[in-house]
Amino acid sequence: MKLKLSACLLASLLLSNTVQATEHEQFNQALAKLSADIPAGILNHQADATKGQTLAQSRCIACHGEGMLKVMKLYPSLDGQKGAYLVKQLIEFKAGKRSNPIMQAQAMSLTEADIKDVALYYSQQPLTSLN
């Protein structure tokens, strides 16, 4: 019984690692299609949606959360956005290629890993209907 359980657990872990590697590869393929300079640190980092969720709930939610989005119609919902698109936008804010003092300050404080983590998290969220 223990041997059977251990074999199932090992198979599950291997499958999980394969799925994560596939997601990582797909994310990087989407990033490669962008006409942007993506830092190697972002490409090498295997994004973690759980870490992205922590960042989103502690930093992004103030402006991009449902409550604020109903009041400030100009602020975009990030839920369901493409991960590669979000990475590109954050890189451009951080580099000063996009001008918005609030977003530039937010992006400057993110590491390359943070950028990919939060982008992955938002890309996995269902689209938010604000009507």
N, CA, C and O atoms as a GROMACS GRO file, in nm:
protein
  524
    1MET      N    1   0.082  -0.119   0.000
    1MET     CA    2   0.000   0.000   0.000
    1MET      C    3   0.087   0.126   0.000
    1MET      O    4   0.062   0.220  -0.076
    2LYS      N    5   0.192   0.128   0.088
    2LYS     CA    6   0.281   0.244   0.094
    2LYS      C    7   0.356   0.263  -0.037
    2LYS      O    8   0.374   0.376  -0.083
    3LEU      N    9   0.399   0.153  -0.098
    3LEU     CA   10   0.472   0.161  -0.223
    3LEU      C   11   0.382   0.215  -0.333
    3LEU      O   12   0.425   0.297  -0.414
    4LYS      N   13   0.257   0.171  -0.336
    4LYS     CA   14   0.162   0.218  -0.437
    4LYS      C   15   0.135   0.367  -0.419
    4LYS      O   16   0.129   0.442  -0.516
    5LEU      N   17   0.119   0.410  -0.294
    5LEU     CA   18   0.095   0.550  -0.264
    5LEU      C   19   0.216   0.635  -0.302
    5LEU      O   20   0.200   0.744  -0.357
    6SER      N   21   0.336   0.588  -0.272
    6SER     CA   22   0.457   0.661  -0.307
    6SER      C   23   0.473   0.675  -0.457
    6SER      O   24   0.514   0.781  -0.506
    7ALA      N   25   0.441   0.571  -0.532
    7ALA     CA   26   0.450   0.576  -0.678
    7ALA      C   27   0.351   0.678  -0.733
    7ALA      O   28   0.383   0.752  -0.826
    8CYS      N   29   0.230   0.683  -0.676
    8CYS     CA   30   0.130   0.781  -0.720
    8CYS      C   31   0.174   0.922  -0.689
    8CYS      O   32   0.157   1.014  -0.770
    9LEU      N   33   0.231   0.940  -0.570
    9LEU     CA   34   0.280   1.072  -0.531
    9LEU      C   35   0.393   1.118  -0.622
    9LEU      O   36   0.395   1.234  -0.664
   10LEU      N   37   0.486   1.028  -0.653
   10LEU     CA   38   0.596   1.061  -0.742
   10LEU      C   39   0.544   1.096  -0.881
   10LEU      O   40   0.590   1.194  -0.941
   11ALA      N   41   0.450   1.020  -0.933
   11ALA     CA   42   0.392   1.047  -1.064
   11ALA      C   43   0.323   1.183  -1.065
   11ALA      O   44   0.333   1.258  -1.162
   12SER      N   45   0.254   1.215  -0.957
   12SER     CA   46   0.185   1.343  -0.946
   12SER      C   47   0.285   1.458  -0.946
   12SER      O   48   0.263   1.559  -1.013
   13LEU      N   49   0.394   1.445  -0.871
   13LEU     CA   50   0.496   1.549  -0.868
   13LEU      C   51   0.561   1.569  -1.004
   13LEU      O   52   0.584   1.682  -1.047
   14LEU      N   53   0.590   1.459  -1.072
   14LEU     CA   54   0.651   1.468  -1.206
   14LEU      C   55   0.557   1.537  -1.302
   14LEU      O   56   0.600   1.620  -1.382
   15LEU      N   57   0.428   1.504  -1.297
   15LEU     CA   58   0.330   1.566  -1.384
   15LEU      C   59   0.319   1.715  -1.354
   15LEU      O   60   0.311   1.797  -1.446
   16SER      N   61   0.318   1.749  -1.225
   16SER     CA   62   0.311   1.889  -1.184
   16SER      C   63   0.430   1.968  -1.238
   16SER      O   64   0.414   2.079  -1.289
   17ASN      N   65   0.550   1.912  -1.227
   17ASN     CA   66   0.670   1.979  -1.278
   17ASN      C   67   0.665   1.993  -1.429
   17ASN      O   68   0.710   2.095  -1.483
   18THR      N   69   0.611   1.894  -1.499
   18THR     CA   70   0.597   1.900  -1.644
   18THR      C   71   0.499   2.010  -1.684
   18THR      O   72   0.524   2.085  -1.778
   19VAL      N   73   0.386   2.021  -1.610
   19VAL     CA   74   0.287   2.125  -1.638
   19VAL      C   75   0.349   2.262  -1.614
   19VAL      O   76   0.330   2.353  -1.695
   20GLN      N   77   0.423   2.278  -1.504
   20GLN     CA   78   0.487   2.406  -1.475
   20GLN      C   79   0.589   2.441  -1.582
   20GLN      O   80   0.597   2.557  -1.624
   21ALA      N   81   0.666   2.344  -1.627
   21ALA     CA   82   0.765   2.370  -1.731
   21ALA      C   83   0.696   2.410  -1.861
   21ALA      O   84   0.745   2.498  -1.932
   22THR      N   85   0.584   2.346  -1.892
   22THR     CA   86   0.509   2.380  -2.013
   22THR      C   87   0.453   2.522  -2.004
   22THR      O   88   0.462   2.599  -2.100
   23GLU      N   89   0.396   2.558  -1.888
   23GLU     CA   90   0.345   2.694  -1.869
   23GLU      C   91   0.457   2.796  -1.882
   23GLU      O   92   0.440   2.900  -1.945
   24HIS      N   93   0.572   2.765  -1.823
   24HIS     CA   94   0.688   2.854  -1.830
   24HIS      C   95   0.729   2.875  -1.976
   24HIS      O   96   0.755   2.987  -2.020
   25GLU      N   97   0.734   2.765  -2.051
   25GLU     CA   98   0.774   2.772  -2.192
   25GLU      C   99   0.672   2.851  -2.273
   25GLU      O  100   0.710   2.931  -2.358
   26GLN      N  101   0.543   2.830  -2.248
   26GLN     CA  102   0.439   2.904  -2.320
   26GLN      C  103   0.445   3.053  -2.288
   26GLN      O  104   0.429   3.137  -2.377
   27PHE      N  105   0.468   3.085  -2.162
   27PHE     CA  106   0.480   3.225  -2.120
   27PHE      C  107   0.597   3.290  -2.194
   27PHE      O  108   0.583   3.400  -2.249
   28ASN      N  109   0.711   3.223  -2.196
   28ASN     CA  110   0.828   3.278  -2.264
   28ASN      C  111   0.808   3.289  -2.415
   28ASN      O  112   0.861   3.381  -2.477
   29GLN      N  113   0.734   3.196  -2.474
   29GLN     CA  114   0.705   3.205  -2.618
   29GLN      C  115   0.620   3.328  -2.646
   29GLN      O  116   0.641   3.398  -2.745
   30ALA      N  117   0.523   3.355  -2.559
   30ALA     CA  118   0.441   3.475  -2.576
   30ALA      C  119   0.526   3.601  -2.559
   30ALA      O  120   0.507   3.699  -2.632
   31LEU      N  121   0.618   3.599  -2.464
   31LEU     CA  122   0.706   3.715  -2.444
   31LEU      C  123   0.795   3.737  -2.566
   31LEU      O  124   0.823   3.851  -2.604
   32ALA      N  125   0.840   3.628  -2.628
   32ALA     CA  126   0.928   3.638  -2.745
   32ALA      C  127   0.858   3.704  -2.863
   32ALA      O  128   0.923   3.764  -2.948
   33LYS      N  129   0.726   3.694  -2.869
   33LYS     CA  130   0.649   3.752  -2.980
   33LYS      C  131   0.635   3.903  -2.968
   33LYS      O  132   0.598   3.970  -3.065
   34LEU      N  133   0.664   3.957  -2.851
   34LEU     CA  134   0.650   4.102  -2.830
   34LEU      C  135   0.767   4.175  -2.894
   34LEU      O  136   0.878   4.123  -2.902
   35SER      N  137   0.741   4.295  -2.936
   35SER     CA  138   0.850   4.377  -2.988
   35SER      C  139   0.904   4.460  -2.871
   35SER      O  140   0.890   4.582  -2.867
   36ALA      N  141   0.966   4.389  -2.776
   36ALA     CA  142   1.019   4.456  -2.658
   36ALA      C  143   1.144   4.383  -2.612
   36ALA      O  144   1.163   4.264  -2.636
   37ASP      N  145   1.229   4.458  -2.545
   37ASP     CA  146   1.348   4.397  -2.485
   37ASP      C  147   1.307   4.338  -2.350
   37ASP      O  148   1.283   4.412  -2.255
   38ILE      N  149   1.300   4.207  -2.344
   38ILE     CA  150   1.263   4.139  -2.221
   38ILE      C  151   1.393   4.098  -2.151
   38ILE      O  152   1.472   4.022  -2.207
   39PRO      N  153   1.415   4.147  -2.030
   39PRO     CA  154   1.538   4.111  -1.958
   39PRO      C  155   1.549   3.961  -1.936
   39PRO      O  156   1.449   3.892  -1.917
   40ALA      N  157   1.670   3.911  -1.940
   40ALA     CA  158   1.695   3.768  -1.922
   40ALA      C  159   1.643   3.718  -1.789
   40ALA      O  160   1.598   3.604  -1.778
   41GLY      N  161   1.648   3.803  -1.686
   41GLY     CA  162   1.598   3.764  -1.555
   41GLY      C  163   1.451   3.727  -1.558
   41GLY      O  164   1.407   3.638  -1.485
   42ILE      N  165   1.374   3.793  -1.643
   42ILE     CA  166   1.232   3.761  -1.656
   42ILE      C  167   1.216   3.630  -1.732
   42ILE      O  168   1.137   3.545  -1.693
   43LEU      N  169   1.290   3.615  -1.840
   43LEU     CA  170   1.280   3.492  -1.919
   43LEU      C  171   1.324   3.370  -1.840
   43LEU      O  172   1.265   3.262  -1.855
   44ASN      N  173   1.424   3.384  -1.757
   44ASN     CA  174   1.476   3.271  -1.680
   44ASN      C  175   1.390   3.237  -1.559
   44ASN      O  176   1.393   3.124  -1.510
   45HIS      N  177   1.314   3.333  -1.510
   45HIS     CA  178   1.233   3.311  -1.390
   45HIS      C  179   1.109   3.228  -1.424
   45HIS      O  180   1.036   3.259  -1.518
   46GLN      N  181   1.086   3.124  -1.346
   46GLN     CA  182   0.963   3.045  -1.361
   46GLN      C  183   0.858   3.112  -1.272
   46GLN      O  184   0.866   3.105  -1.150
   47ALA      N  185   0.761   3.175  -1.335
   47ALA     CA  186   0.662   3.254  -1.263
   47ALA      C  187   0.585   3.172  -1.162
   47ALA      O  188   0.559   3.053  -1.182
   48ASP      N  189   0.549   3.237  -1.053
   48ASP     CA  190   0.475   3.176  -0.944
   48ASP      C  191   0.349   3.259  -0.919
   48ASP      O  192   0.357   3.369  -0.865
   49ALA      N  193   0.234   3.206  -0.957
   49ALA     CA  194   0.108   3.279  -0.944
   49ALA      C  195   0.074   3.307  -0.798
   49ALA      O  196   0.008   3.407  -0.768
   50THR      N  197   0.116   3.220  -0.706
   50THR     CA  198   0.087   3.243  -0.564
   50THR      C  199   0.162   3.367  -0.515
   50THR      O  200   0.105   3.448  -0.440
   51LYS      N  201   0.286   3.384  -0.555
   51LYS     CA  202   0.361   3.504  -0.519
   51LYS      C  203   0.299   3.626  -0.588
   51LYS      O  204   0.292   3.734  -0.530
   52GLY      N  205   0.255   3.607  -0.711
   52GLY     CA  206   0.188   3.715  -0.783
   52GLY      C  207   0.060   3.759  -0.715
   52GLY      O  208   0.029   3.878  -0.711
   53GLN      N  209  -0.013   3.664  -0.662
   53GLN     CA  210  -0.137   3.696  -0.589
   53GLN      C  211  -0.107   3.780  -0.466
   53GLN      O  212  -0.178   3.876  -0.437
   54THR      N  213  -0.002   3.744  -0.394
   54THR     CA  214   0.037   3.821  -0.276
   54THR      C  215   0.071   3.964  -0.314
   54THR      O  216   0.029   4.058  -0.247
   55LEU      N  217   0.145   3.981  -0.422
   55LEU     CA  218   0.178   4.116  -0.470
   55LEU      C  219   0.052   4.191  -0.512
   55LEU      O  220   0.033   4.307  -0.476
   56ALA      N  221  -0.032   4.125  -0.589
   56ALA     CA  222  -0.153   4.190  -0.639
   56ALA      C  223  -0.242   4.236  -0.524
   56ALA      O  224  -0.297   4.346  -0.527
   57GLN      N  225  -0.256   4.152  -0.422
   57GLN     CA  226  -0.344   4.184  -0.311
   57GLN      C  227  -0.285   4.286  -0.215
   57GLN      O  228  -0.357   4.348  -0.138
   58SER      N  229  -0.155   4.302  -0.219
   58SER     CA  230  -0.094   4.400  -0.130
   58SER      C  231  -0.061   4.532  -0.199
   58SER      O  232  -0.049   4.635  -0.132
   59ARG      N  233  -0.046   4.531  -0.332
   59ARG     CA  234   0.001   4.652  -0.400
   59ARG      C  235  -0.088   4.699  -0.514
   59ARG      O  236  -0.110   4.819  -0.529
   60CYS      N  237  -0.138   4.607  -0.592
   60CYS     CA  238  -0.211   4.644  -0.713
   60CYS      C  239  -0.359   4.672  -0.688
   60CYS      O  240  -0.423   4.750  -0.759
   61ILE      N  241  -0.413   4.606  -0.587
   61ILE     CA  242  -0.556   4.609  -0.563
   61ILE      C  243  -0.609   4.750  -0.533
   61ILE      O  244  -0.725   4.779  -0.560
   62ALA      N  245  -0.525   4.836  -0.477
   62ALA     CA  246  -0.570   4.971  -0.442
   62ALA      C  247  -0.625   5.045  -0.563
   62ALA      O  248  -0.725   5.117  -0.551
   63CYS      N  249  -0.562   5.028  -0.678
   63CYS     CA  250  -0.609   5.096  -0.800
   63CYS      C  251  -0.681   5.002  -0.897
   63CYS      O  252  -0.772   5.043  -0.968
   64HIS      N  253  -0.639   4.876  -0.900
   64HIS     CA  254  -0.691   4.783  -0.999
   64HIS      C  255  -0.791   4.684  -0.940
   64HIS      O  256  -0.833   4.590  -1.009
   65GLY      N  257  -0.830   4.704  -0.814
   65GLY     CA  258  -0.930   4.619  -0.752
   65GLY      C  259  -1.070   4.660  -0.794
   65GLY      O  260  -1.091   4.772  -0.841
   66GLU      N  261  -1.165   4.570  -0.778
   66GLU     CA  262  -1.302   4.593  -0.824
   66GLU      C  263  -1.363   4.722  -0.769
   66GLU      O  264  -1.431   4.794  -0.842
   67GLY      N  265  -1.340   4.751  -0.641
   67GLY     CA  266  -1.398   4.871  -0.581
   67GLY      C  267  -1.351   4.999  -0.648
   67GLY      O  268  -1.432   5.086  -0.679
   68MET      N  269  -1.222   5.011  -0.672
   68MET     CA  270  -1.168   5.131  -0.736
   68MET      C  271  -1.208   5.138  -0.883
   68MET      O  272  -1.232   5.246  -0.935
   69LEU      N  273  -1.214   5.024  -0.949
   69LEU     CA  274  -1.246   5.023  -1.092
   69LEU      C  275  -1.387   5.075  -1.119
   69LEU      O  276  -1.414   5.129  -1.226
   70LYS      N  277  -1.477   5.059  -1.023
   70LYS     CA  278  -1.613   5.111  -1.039
   70LYS      C  279  -1.616   5.262  -1.028
   70LYS      O  280  -1.705   5.327  -1.084
   71VAL      N  281  -1.520   5.319  -0.956
   71VAL     CA  282  -1.514   5.464  -0.934
   71VAL      C  283  -1.427   5.531  -1.041
   71VAL      O  284  -1.465   5.634  -1.096
   72MET      N  285  -1.313   5.472  -1.068
   72MET     CA  286  -1.217   5.530  -1.163
   72MET      C  287  -1.222   5.452  -1.294
   72MET      O  288  -1.150   5.353  -1.311
   73LYS      N  289  -1.306   5.494  -1.383
   73LYS     CA  290  -1.329   5.422  -1.509
   73LYS      C  291  -1.205   5.419  -1.599
   73LYS      O  292  -1.196   5.335  -1.688
   74LEU      N  293  -1.110   5.509  -1.577
   74LEU     CA  294  -0.989   5.511  -1.659
   74LEU      C  295  -0.887   5.405  -1.618
   74LEU      O  296  -0.800   5.369  -1.696
   75TYR      N  297  -0.899   5.355  -1.495
   75TYR     CA  298  -0.805   5.253  -1.449
   75TYR      C  299  -0.845   5.120  -1.512
   75TYR      O  300  -0.962   5.082  -1.507
   76PRO      N  301  -0.750   5.049  -1.569
   76PRO     CA  302  -0.785   4.922  -1.634
   76PRO      C  303  -0.796   4.806  -1.535
   76PRO      O  304  -0.724   4.800  -1.435
   77SER      N  305  -0.886   4.716  -1.565
   77SER     CA  306  -0.892   4.591  -1.491
   77SER      C  307  -0.778   4.504  -1.544
   77SER      O  308  -0.756   4.497  -1.665
   78LEU      N  309  -0.706   4.440  -1.456
   78LEU     CA  310  -0.595   4.355  -1.497
   78LEU      C  311  -0.637   4.208  -1.506
   78LEU      O  312  -0.566   4.126  -1.564
   79ASP      N  313  -0.752   4.176  -1.449
   79ASP     CA  314  -0.801   4.038  -1.451
   79ASP      C  315  -0.818   3.989  -1.594
   79ASP      O  316  -0.884   4.052  -1.676
   80GLY      N  317  -0.758   3.874  -1.622
   80GLY     CA  318  -0.774   3.811  -1.753
   80GLY      C  319  -0.688   3.869  -1.863
   80GLY      O  320  -0.696   3.824  -1.977
   81GLN      N  321  -0.604   3.968  -1.832
   81GLN     CA  322  -0.514   4.023  -1.934
   81GLN      C  323  -0.408   3.919  -1.969
   81GLN      O  324  -0.377   3.833  -1.887
   82LYS      N  325  -0.354   3.926  -2.085
   82LYS     CA  326  -0.246   3.836  -2.126
   82LYS      C  327  -0.121   3.865  -2.042
   82LYS      O  328  -0.083   3.981  -2.024
   83GLY      N  329  -0.058   3.760  -1.993
   83GLY     CA  330   0.059   3.776  -1.908
   83GLY      C  331   0.173   3.849  -1.977
   83GLY      O  332   0.237   3.935  -1.917
   84ALA      N  333   0.198   3.815  -2.102
   84ALA     CA  334   0.308   3.879  -2.176
   84ALA      C  335   0.281   4.029  -2.193
   84ALA      O  336   0.373   4.110  -2.183
   85TYR      N  337   0.156   4.065  -2.218
   85TYR     CA  338   0.119   4.206  -2.232
   85TYR      C  339   0.148   4.280  -2.101
   85TYR      O  340   0.204   4.390  -2.104
   86LEU      N  341   0.110   4.222  -1.989
   86LEU     CA  342   0.133   4.286  -1.860
   86LEU      C  343   0.282   4.302  -1.831
   86LEU      O  344   0.325   4.405  -1.779
   87VAL      N  345   0.360   4.199  -1.864
   87VAL     CA  346   0.505   4.208  -1.846
   87VAL      C  347   0.559   4.325  -1.927
   87VAL      O  348   0.636   4.407  -1.876
   88LYS      N  349   0.520   4.333  -2.052
   88LYS     CA  350   0.569   4.441  -2.140
   88LYS      C  351   0.534   4.578  -2.084
   88LYS      O  352   0.618   4.668  -2.082
   89GLN      N  353   0.411   4.594  -2.038
   89GLN     CA  354   0.369   4.724  -1.985
   89GLN      C  355   0.450   4.762  -1.860
   89GLN      O  356   0.494   4.875  -1.847
   90LEU      N  357   0.468   4.665  -1.770
   90LEU     CA  358   0.544   4.694  -1.648
   90LEU      C  359   0.690   4.726  -1.679
   90LEU      O  360   0.749   4.814  -1.616
   91ILE      N  361   0.747   4.656  -1.775
   91ILE     CA  362   0.885   4.686  -1.816
   91ILE      C  363   0.893   4.827  -1.872
   91ILE      O  364   0.988   4.901  -1.842
   92GLU      N  365   0.796   4.865  -1.953
   92GLU     CA  366   0.798   4.999  -2.013
   92GLU      C  367   0.776   5.108  -1.909
   92GLU      O  368   0.837   5.214  -1.919
   93PHE      N  369   0.691   5.084  -1.809
   93PHE     CA  370   0.676   5.181  -1.700
   93PHE      C  371   0.808   5.193  -1.623
   93PHE      O  372   0.852   5.303  -1.592
   94LYS      N  373   0.869   5.079  -1.594
   94LYS     CA  374   0.993   5.077  -1.516
   94LYS      C  375   1.106   5.148  -1.590
   94LYS      O  376   1.188   5.216  -1.529
   95ALA      N  377   1.110   5.134  -1.721
   95ALA     CA  378   1.216   5.196  -1.803
   95ALA      C  379   1.185   5.341  -1.838
   95ALA      O  380   1.269   5.410  -1.897
   96GLY      N  381   1.065   5.388  -1.803
   96GLY     CA  382   1.027   5.525  -1.835
   96GLY      C  383   0.976   5.543  -1.977
   96GLY      O  384   0.958   5.656  -2.022
   97LYS      N  385   0.953   5.433  -2.049
   97LYS     CA  386   0.901   5.441  -2.186
   97LYS      C  387   0.752   5.475  -2.187
   97LYS      O  388   0.701   5.530  -2.285
   98ARG      N  389   0.683   5.442  -2.078
   98ARG     CA  390   0.544   5.482  -2.060
   98ARG      C  391   0.542   5.580  -1.945
   98ARG      O  392   0.606   5.559  -1.842
   99SER      N  393   0.469   5.688  -1.964
   99SER     CA  394   0.469   5.794  -1.864
   99SER      C  395   0.341   5.792  -1.781
   99SER      O  396   0.232   5.822  -1.831
  100ASN      N  397   0.357   5.758  -1.656
  100ASN     CA  398   0.251   5.765  -1.557
  100ASN      C  399   0.322   5.757  -1.422
  100ASN      O  400   0.372   5.651  -1.384
  101PRO      N  401   0.326   5.869  -1.350
  101PRO     CA  402   0.404   5.872  -1.226
  101PRO      C  403   0.367   5.762  -1.126
  101PRO      O  404   0.455   5.706  -1.060
  102ILE      N  405   0.240   5.732  -1.114
  102ILE     CA  406   0.198   5.628  -1.018
  102ILE      C  407   0.249   5.492  -1.063
  102ILE      O  408   0.308   5.419  -0.983
  103MET      N  409   0.227   5.459  -1.188
  103MET     CA  410   0.270   5.328  -1.237
  103MET      C  411   0.422   5.317  -1.247
  103MET      O  412   0.478   5.210  -1.224
  104GLN      N  413   0.488   5.426  -1.280
  104GLN     CA  414   0.634   5.422  -1.285
  104GLN      C  415   0.690   5.392  -1.146
  104GLN      O  416   0.783   5.312  -1.132
  105ALA      N  417   0.635   5.455  -1.044
  105ALA     CA  418   0.682   5.430  -0.907
  105ALA      C  419   0.653   5.286  -0.866
  105ALA      O  420   0.738   5.221  -0.804
  106GLN      N  421   0.536   5.236  -0.901
  106GLN     CA  422   0.503   5.098  -0.868
  106GLN      C  423   0.596   5.000  -0.940
  106GLN      O  424   0.649   4.907  -0.878
  107ALA      N  425   0.616   5.020  -1.068
  107ALA     CA  426   0.700   4.929  -1.147
  107ALA      C  427   0.845   4.934  -1.102
  107ALA      O  428   0.913   4.831  -1.101
  108MET      N  429   0.894   5.051  -1.064
  108MET     CA  430   1.033   5.063  -1.019
  108MET      C  431   1.060   4.978  -0.895
  108MET      O  432   1.172   4.932  -0.874
  109SER      N  433   0.958   4.958  -0.814
  109SER     CA  434   0.979   4.882  -0.691
  109SER      C  435   0.963   4.731  -0.710
  109SER      O  436   0.979   4.654  -0.615
  110LEU      N  437   0.930   4.688  -0.832
  110LEU     CA  438   0.915   4.545  -0.861
  110LEU      C  439   1.044   4.486  -0.915
  110LEU      O  440   1.112   4.548  -0.997
  111THR      N  441   1.078   4.368  -0.870
  111THR     CA  442   1.191   4.295  -0.928
  111THR      C  443   1.143   4.231  -1.059
  111THR      O  444   1.024   4.230  -1.088
  112GLU      N  445   1.236   4.179  -1.135
  112GLU     CA  446   1.198   4.110  -1.259
  112GLU      C  447   1.111   3.989  -1.227
  112GLU      O  448   1.015   3.961  -1.298
  113ALA      N  449   1.144   3.917  -1.120
  113ALA     CA  450   1.062   3.802  -1.079
  113ALA      C  451   0.923   3.848  -1.039
  113ALA      O  452   0.824   3.784  -1.075
  114ASP      N  453   0.912   3.959  -0.964
  114ASP     CA  454   0.782   4.012  -0.924
  114ASP      C  455   0.696   4.042  -1.046
  114ASP      O  456   0.576   4.011  -1.048
  115ILE      N  457   0.756   4.103  -1.147
  115ILE     CA  458   0.682   4.139  -1.268
  115ILE      C  459   0.620   4.016  -1.332
  115ILE      O  460   0.503   4.016  -1.368
  116LYS      N  461   0.699   3.911  -1.347
  116LYS     CA  462   0.647   3.790  -1.412
  116LYS      C  463   0.545   3.720  -1.323
  116LYS      O  464   0.446   3.666  -1.373
  117ASP      N  465   0.567   3.720  -1.193
  117ASP     CA  466   0.473   3.656  -1.100
  117ASP      C  467   0.337   3.725  -1.103
  117ASP      O  468   0.234   3.658  -1.114
  118VAL      N  469   0.336   3.857  -1.092
  118VAL     CA  470   0.208   3.928  -1.088
  118VAL      C  471   0.138   3.921  -1.224
  118VAL      O  472   0.015   3.916  -1.230
  119ALA      N  473   0.214   3.921  -1.331
  119ALA     CA  474   0.154   3.908  -1.465
  119ALA      C  475   0.089   3.771  -1.481
  119ALA      O  476  -0.021   3.760  -1.536
  120LEU      N  477   0.156   3.667  -1.434
  120LEU     CA  478   0.098   3.534  -1.442
  120LEU      C  479  -0.030   3.526  -1.360
  120LEU      O  480  -0.131   3.473  -1.406
  121TYR      N  481  -0.026   3.580  -1.239
  121TYR     CA  482  -0.145   3.577  -1.153
  121TYR      C  483  -0.264   3.642  -1.223
  121TYR      O  484  -0.371   3.582  -1.233
  122TYR      N  485  -0.245   3.765  -1.272
  122TYR     CA  486  -0.358   3.835  -1.335
  122TYR      C  487  -0.405   3.764  -1.462
  122TYR      O  488  -0.524   3.765  -1.492
  123SER      N  489  -0.314   3.703  -1.535
  123SER     CA  490  -0.354   3.634  -1.658
  123SER      C  491  -0.442   3.512  -1.630
  123SER      O  492  -0.516   3.467  -1.718
  124GLN      N  493  -0.434   3.458  -1.510
  124GLN     CA  494  -0.512   3.340  -1.473
  124GLN      C  495  -0.648   3.375  -1.412
  124GLN      O  496  -0.727   3.286  -1.383
  125GLN      N  497  -0.674   3.503  -1.392
  125GLN     CA  498  -0.801   3.544  -1.332
  125GLN      C  499  -0.909   3.559  -1.438
  125GLN      O  500  -0.880   3.596  -1.551
  126PRO      N  501  -1.033   3.529  -1.401
  126PRO     CA  502  -1.142   3.548  -1.497
  126PRO      C  503  -1.163   3.697  -1.523
  126PRO      O  504  -1.137   3.781  -1.436
  127LEU      N  505  -1.209   3.728  -1.642
  127LEU     CA  506  -1.238   3.868  -1.675
  127LEU      C  507  -1.341   3.922  -1.577
  127LEU      O  508  -1.435   3.853  -1.539
  128THR      N  509  -1.322   4.047  -1.536
  128THR     CA  510  -1.413   4.110  -1.443
  128THR      C  511  -1.513   4.195  -1.520
  128THR      O  512  -1.476   4.279  -1.602
  129SER      N  513  -1.639   4.173  -1.492
  129SER     CA  514  -1.744   4.256  -1.552
  129SER      C  515  -1.777   4.368  -1.453
  129SER      O  516  -1.815   4.342  -1.339
  130LEU      N  517  -1.762   4.490  -1.498
  130LEU     CA  518  -1.784   4.605  -1.409
  130LEU      C  519  -1.917   4.675  -1.438
  130LEU      O  520  -1.941   4.786  -1.390
  131ASN      N  521  -2.002   4.612  -1.516
  131ASN     CA  522  -2.132   4.674  -1.548
  131ASN      C  523  -2.229   4.662  -1.435
  131ASN      O  524  -2.343   4.708  -1.446
   0.00000   0.00000   0.00000
